[in-house]
Amino acid sequence: MLTIGYDLGSSSVKAVLMDVEKGLLLASATVPADEMPIHAPQAGWAEQPPQMWWDYVQQATRQLLIKAPQVLPQAIQAIGISYQMHGLVLVDESGNPLRPSIIWCDSRAVTTGEQALEAIGQEKCFRHLLNWPGNFTASKLRWVIENEPTIYHKARYFILPGDFIALQMTGKATTTASGLSEGILWDFATSQPADFLMQHYRIRPEMLPEIVPNFGIQGELTPRAAAQLGLAAGTPVTYRAGDQPNNAFSLYVLNPGEVAATAGTSGVIYGVGENLVPDPDMRFNTFLHVNHRPEMPRLGALLCVNGTGSMNAWLRRNICPELSYDAMNELAATAPQGADGVQIYPFGNGAERILSNRNAGAQIKGVQFNRHSRAHLLRAAQEGIVFALWYGMKAMQQAGIRFETIRAGHTNMFLSPLFAQTLATLSGAAIELFNTDGAQGAARGAAIGAGLISQAEAFSHLQCLRRIEPKITQQADLQAIYANWEKEITA
């Protein structure tokens, strides 16, 4: 049972070839070798050409086939796609992009979203969108309408980055309900596209592509696409999801009480609930999860802290460049819990949503030159990152997210036993670490969407590498340390 999963990020495209039934990873490829460029024509802008993504998808696919020469293209039964969220791609009638994609980290439409919130009203946005219009896909499209009307009038469809890859593969412009929700284009109250927001932004309704399910036949490889990829024409595309919902799916996080976490450059907590209450301060966002059905609601609450792994990387560059990350983790563990009074606030990577979009900057407090060493700084950094995540997680709790089990990939900050243990003890949730990633999740999703295997069977070979239980005897002391840390934030 062979499938291919793609994970389109803003840094690279990763592809895997899997035998999902056996849980075997047959080949993987990541391109380019260096990071994909992000163009910034003006301050705060971030753009990438969609054709670049498609070129790298082709290269990654060919690498898979070279690495697994025993696999015939005809044996590959389905394709799944994960992709960077919140981007905007405009294409003409032939599916050709009309301008570079305005990607997730572009902030040009912030004012557009704020004006829409004021005009539509907070209560209506809360009830129908579960979010503010914000700087999401819909607001980016409105920016194009206002600033690039010629391009807008040439556009046949607006689509998301993953939709563009699917369009190149199948020749059909499609999207998903979960994708529309991540673009703030889904009306949760009526379970249909948010017509009122599209009318407010003056988006032509015919630009909305066909909506297909996350799991199911979304189209088949055209002869042209098959030739470009080296695959067989007619191979179905059967799964699609944004990167954070897909990351949760790849960790088998599907039901209330289950939570996925990542701690790379940024830290993300993604929790699943049934009937979530929007946060009035919008410290996190709510989207449709990949397995949502009207009769079985599954909503994903997404919390992001910008300065997590980037804080750790900054310390390595500037404080201990001769140490590996493993050595840094070992050194941090030699300092006592609470780092002997040193406190670090890891908010040095731009405006933070959990701080109501304040750009607070990173801070190091309490250092005494005759008492503290690098070990104290490293421990305070890891604790500060956990504290920042917990600060947002408490808002998620108020919305209805339960933290019973937190699942994460065994990578980045979760390679530190100190970091994982601190998060488990403070949150009171067990942490389970797995060796998987978004591309593998997309490959499993493809098998499920093609009807080749059940969800339970697709994840039957996913093994927990390590489980970290909360240390209840240390919880009260850690909560007191956190309370002191939080005083600065609330002040």
N, C-alpha and C positions, 0 to 999 in steps of 0.2 A: 504494500500500500504506500506508494511513493507520492509525495507532494513537495512543492516548493513554497517557501515562505519568504517574503521580502519585507524589510523594515527600512523605510525611507526616512532618514533623519535630515537635519540641516547640516550635519558634518560628514555623513557618508551614507551609502546604501549597503545594507547587509542582506545576504541571501543565504538560505540553507536548503539543502536537499535532505529530506527525512523519510524514513520508513516509520510512519506514525504507529502502525499496528505493533511493531516490535520496539518502538521507542528508540530507534537508532538514528543518530546523526551521521549521514553518509558523506556530506561535504558542506563546507561553508566558505563564503567569500565576502570580503569587505572592500569596497572601492569608493573613492580613490585611496591610494596609500597615504596621502596627506589629506587634510580636511578640505571639504568642498568650500569654495570661496563664498562669502556673503558680501554683497555689494551694498554700500551705504552712500547713495548719491547726495544725501543730506543728513545732518545730524538726526539721530533717532530713527532713520529709515533702515530697512533690511530687506534685500531682494535677492532672489535666485532665479535663473532662467529654467523653466520647466523642462526644456529639451535636454539640459544637462542631467537632470534626474533620469530621464529615459535612456540617455547614453550610458549612464552608470548601471542602470538595471540590466541593459544588454551585456555590458562587460561582466558583471557579476554572474549572470546566468551562464555565459560561456565558460567562466572559470569553474563553476560547479560541474559542468559536463566534462571538463578536462580532468578535474580531481576525482571524478567517479566514472571512469571510462566504461565500466561494466554496465552502466545504466543507459538504456536506450531512451531517446526522447519520448517515444510512444508509450513507455511504461509509466510516465509521470501522469497522474490521474487528476490533479487539481492544483490550483494556485491560490495563495492567500496574500493579502497586502496589509501591512501596517504602515502608518505614515505620520509625519509631523503635523500637529494639529493647528487649527486657526488660520491657515494660510488661504490666500485668494488666488485663483487662476482664472483668467478670462480667455475663452477660446472662440474662434469663429465657427462658421457652419461646417468647415472641414476638420475641426478639432485642432487647429493650429493656434498656439498661444499668441495673444495680441500684445502682451507686455510681460516683463518679468513678474514672477509671483511675489506678492507682498506677503512675507512669511510671518511666523508666529511672534518673533521678537521685534517686529516693526511697530513703532508707537505713534505713527503719524495721525491715526484716527482717534486718539484719546479725546480730543475736544469734540469730535463728531458724536461719539458715544455719550458724552456728558450732556450735550445739547438735546440728544434724543431722549435721555432719561428725564430731563426737565420738561420737555414737551409732552411726553407720553404719560409721565407720572410714575412715582415709585411703586404705588400700590398695584397698578396694572402690570408693570414689569415683574414685580414679585409674583403675582398670581399666575401670569401666563408664561413668563420666560424663566422663572426661578433664578434670574441673573439680571444685572444691569446690561444694557447694550454694549457698553465698554468698548475696548479696542479689539473687538473680535471680527470675524469675517464679514458680517453684515455691515459694520461700520467702515471697514476698509473698502467695501464695494461702494458705499455712499461717497467716500472720499474720491474714488475714481469718477463717479457721476459728476461731482462738483468740479473736479480739477482736470479731468481728461475726458471731456464729453465725446470727442471724436472716437476715442478707443471704445468707450462704453457703447456707443451706437453701433459699432461694428461687431460687438460681442453677441454671440448666440447663446452661450451658457456661462454661468459662473459655477465653478467647481472647486473642490478642495485638492490638495496635493495628491492624495491617494486616488481620488477620482480621476485625476489626469493620467496616472499610470494605468488605471483600469481602462480609460478611454483609448490609450495607445494600444493596449492589448486587444480590446474587443471591438473597437470602432463605435462604441456606444457611450454617450454621455449619461452617467448615472451617479447617484449619491445614495446615502443612507439616512435614516431618521436620526441615528446617533450622530452622524456627521453634521447634519443640520443643527442639532442641539449644541454642538461644540462651536458652531458659527453664530450662535444665538439667533437661529432662524426657525426654532421649533416651539410651537405653542403647547405647553404641557397640559393646559386646561382643556384643550380640544383635541389633542393627539393628532395634530396636523401642522403643516408649515405655518409659521407666524405671519399670516397675511397682513395683519395690522402694522407690523414693523416694516414689511416690504412696501406697503403703501406709504408709510411715513417717509421712508428713505427713497420713494419713487423708483423702486426696482421693478422692472417689467416682469410680470408673473411668468411669461413664457420663457424667461431665462432659467427658471428652476428646472434642473434635470430630472429625469425619471428616478423615483425612489425605489431602491431594491433592498432586500433584507441583508443584515450583516452576514448571516449564514444562508447560503442558497446559491442557485445558479444566477450569476450576475452578468454573464456573457461568456463567449468562447474566443479563443485566440484566432484572429484572422490569419489568412495565409501570409500576409505581409508581416504581421507581428511575429508569427511563428518563425519565419525566415530570419528576422532580425535577432531573435532570441536563441535560435537553434533548437526550438521545441516543435512539437507536433501541432499542426493546425487543428482547431476544435477542442483543445485542452480547456476545460472550464475554469473560470475565475469564480471562486465560491465563498470567499471570506474577505471582509474589509473592515478596518477599525482604526481610529486614531491611536497614536502611540501610547498614551497613558491608559485608556481603557484596555488596549491590547496587552500592555504590560501586566495589568491586573489579570486579564484572562490567561496570559502565559503562566502565571503563578497559580492558576485555578481559583481565582478570587471571583466568585459569582454570586454570593448570597450575603444577606445582612449579617453583620458580625465579623465578616472577613475583610481584611485590609491589605493592600499592597503598598510597598514603600520602595523608593529608590533614593540613593544618596550619591549622585555623581557630581557634576558641576553644580547642579541645583538639587535640592531635596524635595521629593514629592511624596505626599501621602494621599492614597486614593482608596476611599472607603465606600462600600456598597450599602445602600439602604432601600427601604420600600417607599415611605412617605416622608421625604425630608423637608424640613422647614428652612427656607433660605435665610442666610445670615444677613441681618440688616446692615452690617458693615462690609459685606461682600468680601470677607477674608478668604473665602474659598468659593469655588464655582460648582454648579450642579449640571450634569449632563445625563443623557440616556446611556445606560451601560449596554454592553454588547448583547446580553441575553434578555434585555427588557422586552416584555410583552404587555399589552394593556391589561390582560387578565392576571398577570404576575409582574407587577412593577419592580424594576430593578434600576435604581438611580445611582450614579457615581458622583461622589463629592470629591473634588480635586483641590488639594492644598499644595502650594508651591512656595518654597523658601529659596531665594536666589543664591544666597551666600553660604553654601554648605561645603561641598568638595572644593569649591574655589577658595574658601577660607583655609582649608588644609593645604592646598597647593601654594597659596601665598606664604604660609609659614615655612613650607619646605624651601621655597625660592629664597626667602629673606632671612630665615633663622637657622635652618639646618640643611643647607644644600648638599652636604656630603652624605646625608642619610637617605636610605630608601624609605618608602612608606611603611614597610613592615617594621623597620628599625624605629621609626617615629612612633608607631603604635606601641611598641615595647617600652620605649622611653616614657611615653605618656602614662603608662600603667604604673610606673614607679612613683608617681606623685599621688598624694592622698585624695580621696573623694572630696570634691569641693576645691581642689587645687590650692589649698591653704589660703583661701580668700581671693584668689585671682578670678576675675570674671571677664568673659569675652562675649561680645555681641556681634554675630557674624553677618551683619547687614551691609557689607561693603561692595555689593554687586548691583546697585541700582535700587529703584523704588520697590518696596515690598508690599504686596497686597495684604499680608496679615497685619501690616502696620498702617492700613488705610492709605496705601500708595505713598507713604512717606519715604523719602530717601534719607534714612537715618545715619548711614555710614557705619563702618565697623568701629568698635570701641574695645579697648583693653583697659580694665580697671583693677585697682587694688595691688598693683605690683610694688613690691618693696625690694630694693636692690640688694640688701644684705640677707634676704631670705629666699628669694625665688630664682628658679633656674629655667632652662628651656623645657624641662619636664613639666613644670607647672603651667607654662604657656600652652604646651601641646595638650595637656589634659583639659585645661580650661576651654580650649578651642573645641575639643570633642564634646565636652559637656554643654558648651554654649550652643553648638549645632543641635544637639538633642533638645535643649531647652527651647530653642526657636521653633522646632517642629512641634513640641508639646504645647507651646503657646497657641499655635493654630489648631492643633488637634482638640483642644478644649472647646473651641468654637464649634468644631465638627460634632463633638459630643452633644452640645446643646441643640444641634439640628437633628439629632436622632441617630448618628453613627455610633455603633458599638465597637469597642476595641477588645476583641476576644483573642484573635490571632493576627499577627502581622507577618506577612510573607514578603520576602525580598530575594533578589538574586545575590549569590555569594560573590560580590564584587564591590569595588569602590570602598566607601566608608564602612560597609558591612564586613569587610575583611578584618576590621579592627574588633577584637573581642570586647574591648572596653566600650566602644561606641554601641555595639549591639546590646551589651549587658545594661548599659545606662538607659537606653531607650526602653528595654523590657521592664526594668525595675520601676522607672518613673511612670510608665503608662499602665503597668500592671498586666500587660499582655505578653503572652509567649511569642517569641520571634522564631520563625522557621526560614532557613536559608536553602535556596535551591540553585542548581546549575542549569539555568535556562535563560532565554532572552526573548526579545520581541519577535525576531524572525522565526524562532522555533514556535512561538505562540501562533504566528500567522500560518505556519505549516500545519499545525494541529487544527487550527480553525478551518483551513481548506478541506481537510479530511472530513471534519464534521459537516461542513456546509455542502459537501458533495454527497452526503448520505452514506459514506463509506464506513463510518464508525460512530459510536455514541460518545458523548462528552466524557463519561466515566472511563470508557475504554481508551480514549485518546490520551488521558492523563494517568493511566494505570502504571506507567513506567516512570513517572516523574517522582523522584525520590528526594526526601528531605535530607540534606547533607548535615545539617546541624540544627538543633532546637535549643533556644536559650530561654530558660524560665526566669521570671522575675525573682529577685532576691528580696523577699518580703521583710526580712530583718533589717535591711538597709533602706527600705522604702521611705520611712518617716524622715530619716536624716536627709535623704536625697530631695524629698519634697520641700524640706525647709531651705535647702540650698537653692532650689529652684525658686521658691517664694522670694528670696532676697534678690535673685536675678530679675524676676518679673517686675519688681518695684520700679526699676528704671524704665521699663517699657510703658507701664501704666502711667508713669509720671510724665 
